[in-house]
Amino acid sequence: EEASNDPDLKAISFAAIDATSEKELAKQFGVSRFPTIKFYEDGETYKYSGQRTVESLKEMALKMLEPVVKDFSIETYKKSHDRYTVSFLYIINDEDLDKKTHVE
């Protein structure tokens, strides 16, 4: 409930269900253990397995809001590399970028 009132997370909708009384709904969403926390984005389901703290939930939610692909400097790469288990880095030079962004 505290996370749902956080202004940084206003782009996220939060919902809670009592799976002991809503058994069909719990079954529909694959909930078999309690508590279960899941994130849904564009039809994909991500089961949350981190700590059950507001700070940890907020960190995960903010990660979900970040763009998948972004331009970044060596400083932001270092931050990203420390934060994520897997990183993909695609490096191109300005000439390659010009070829990809200009239609002839």
Residue pairs with C-beta under 8 A, 6 or more apart in sequence:
1 14
1 16
2 54
3 9
3 14
3 54
3 57
3 58
3 61
4 12
4 14
6 54
6 58
8 58
8 62
9 58
9 61
9 62
11 65
12 61
12 64
12 65
17 25
17 26
19 25
19 26
19 31
19 34
19 36
20 34
26 32
29 38
30 45
35 52
36 47
37 47
37 48
37 52
37 57
38 45
38 46
38 47
38 48
39 45
39 46
39 48
39 60
39 61
39 64
40 46
41 64
46 64
48 57
48 60
50 56
50 57
50 59
50 60
63 83
72 80
77 87
77 89
80 87
81 87
92 100
